């Protein structure tokens, strides 16, 4: 199910740090050490494989940016929301 309008704003608004950017949702995670960010990316990869749904990942030294959308649906779906919450949980463990 693709979210639109107020429903989309409500769903993304419940996720700490996530923002809307066109048909995607984006979050930048900051780490105090490069290798902590890389460990987080490893965990993101494992979560993504379990979901069979993969984000765009940008690594910029201690900043990791994730971008989620469901391309075959044309926007943000329940899968994106659930996966973003798991990424947030992984971040809380890896700080």
C-alpha positions as CSV (number, residue, x, y, z in Angstrom):
1,X,0.0,0.0,0.0
2,X,1.4,3.4,-1.0
3,X,1.0,6.3,1.4
4,X,-0.1,9.7,0.1
5,X,-1.0,13.1,1.5
6,X,-1.6,13.4,5.2
7,X,-1.3,9.7,5.8
8,X,2.3,9.9,4.4
9,X,3.1,12.9,6.6
10,X,1.8,11.1,9.7
11,X,3.7,7.9,9.0
12,X,7.0,9.6,8.3
13,X,6.5,12.0,11.2
14,X,6.4,9.0,13.6
15,X,10.0,8.1,12.6
16,X,12.7,9.9,14.4
17,X,15.0,11.8,12.0
18,X,13.3,10.8,8.7
19,X,12.2,13.4,6.3
20,X,10.3,13.4,3.0
21,X,12.2,14.2,-0.2
22,X,10.0,13.9,-3.3
23,X,8.9,10.3,-3.6
24,X,11.5,9.1,-1.0
25,X,12.2,9.3,2.7
26,X,15.7,10.2,3.9
27,X,17.7,10.1,7.1
28,X,21.3,11.1,7.9
29,X,22.9,9.2,10.7
30,X,26.0,10.7,12.4
31,X,28.6,8.6,14.2
32,X,31.6,9.7,16.3
33,X,33.9,7.1,14.5
34,X,34.1,6.0,10.9
35,X,34.1,2.3,11.8
36,X,30.9,2.7,13.9
37,X,29.2,4.0,10.7
38,X,30.6,1.1,8.7
39,X,29.3,-1.4,11.3
40,X,25.9,0.3,11.0
41,X,26.0,-0.1,7.2
42,X,26.7,-3.8,7.7
43,X,23.6,-4.0,9.9
44,X,21.5,-2.0,7.4
45,X,22.6,-4.5,4.7
46,X,21.4,-7.4,6.8
47,X,18.1,-5.8,7.6
48,X,17.7,-4.9,3.9
49,X,18.3,-8.5,2.8
50,X,15.7,-9.8,5.3
51,X,13.2,-7.3,3.9
52,X,14.4,-8.0,0.3
53,X,14.1,-4.2,0.0
54,X,17.3,-2.1,-0.3
55,X,17.9,1.6,0.4
56,X,20.3,3.9,-1.3
57,X,23.3,4.3,1.0
58,X,25.7,7.2,1.0
59,X,28.8,7.0,3.2
60,X,30.5,10.3,3.9
61,X,33.2,9.7,6.5
62,X,31.1,9.7,9.8
63,X,27.8,10.4,8.2
64,X,25.6,7.7,6.7
65,X,22.6,8.7,4.6
66,X,19.8,6.3,3.8
67,X,17.1,6.9,1.2
68,X,14.0,4.7,1.0
69,X,11.3,4.3,-1.6
70,X,9.4,1.4,-3.2
71,X,10.1,2.0,-6.9
72,X,7.7,-0.6,-8.2
73,X,4.9,1.0,-6.3
74,X,6.0,4.6,-7.1
75,X,6.4,5.9,-3.6
76,X,6.6,5.2,0.1
77,X,4.9,2.0,1.4
78,X,4.4,0.2,4.7
79,X,7.6,-1.8,3.9
80,X,9.6,1.5,3.8
81,X,8.1,2.6,7.1
82,X,8.8,-0.7,8.9
83,X,12.3,-0.9,7.5
84,X,13.1,2.7,8.5
85,X,12.1,1.8,12.1
86,X,14.5,-1.2,12.1
87,X,17.3,1.1,10.8
88,X,16.6,3.5,13.7
89,X,16.7,0.6,16.1
90,X,20.0,-0.5,14.7
91,X,21.4,3.0,15.0
92,X,20.4,3.2,18.6
93,X,22.4,0.0,19.2
94,X,25.5,1.2,17.3
95,X,25.9,4.7,18.6
